[in-house]
Amino acid sequence: MHAPTKKADRGTVAPPSKHQLALMIWMVVFPTLTILNLSLAGWLHTMGTVTRTLVLATLAVPIVIYGLMPHLQRARQRWLMRSRGG
């Protein structure tokens, strides 16, 4: 086996730790749920707790996973690359 070259190292960033990932998820889930709750309050108030939670989760999960997390992951990568001078 050979050690990775510096050129290969420059373009890669280690995946987030469990704690970093938890923080990143919280950073996108909380605002998403808040916005959905405020936006849909009139419609959601007629539903029971379980149905309301199902609707919110069904809307929030794709927004977070496909819409917001990729942007946050790219921002994290850019920030880490800048902070290490790469």
Long-range contacts (C-beta under 8 A, 24 or more apart in sequence): 10-81, 10-86, 11-86, 13-76, 13-77, 13-80, 13-81, 16-73, 16-76, 20-76, 24-69, 24-72, 24-73, 24-76, 25-64, 25-69, 27-72, 28-64, 28-68, 28-69, 28-72, 29-60, 29-64, 32-60, 32-63, 32-64, 32-68, 33-60, 36-60
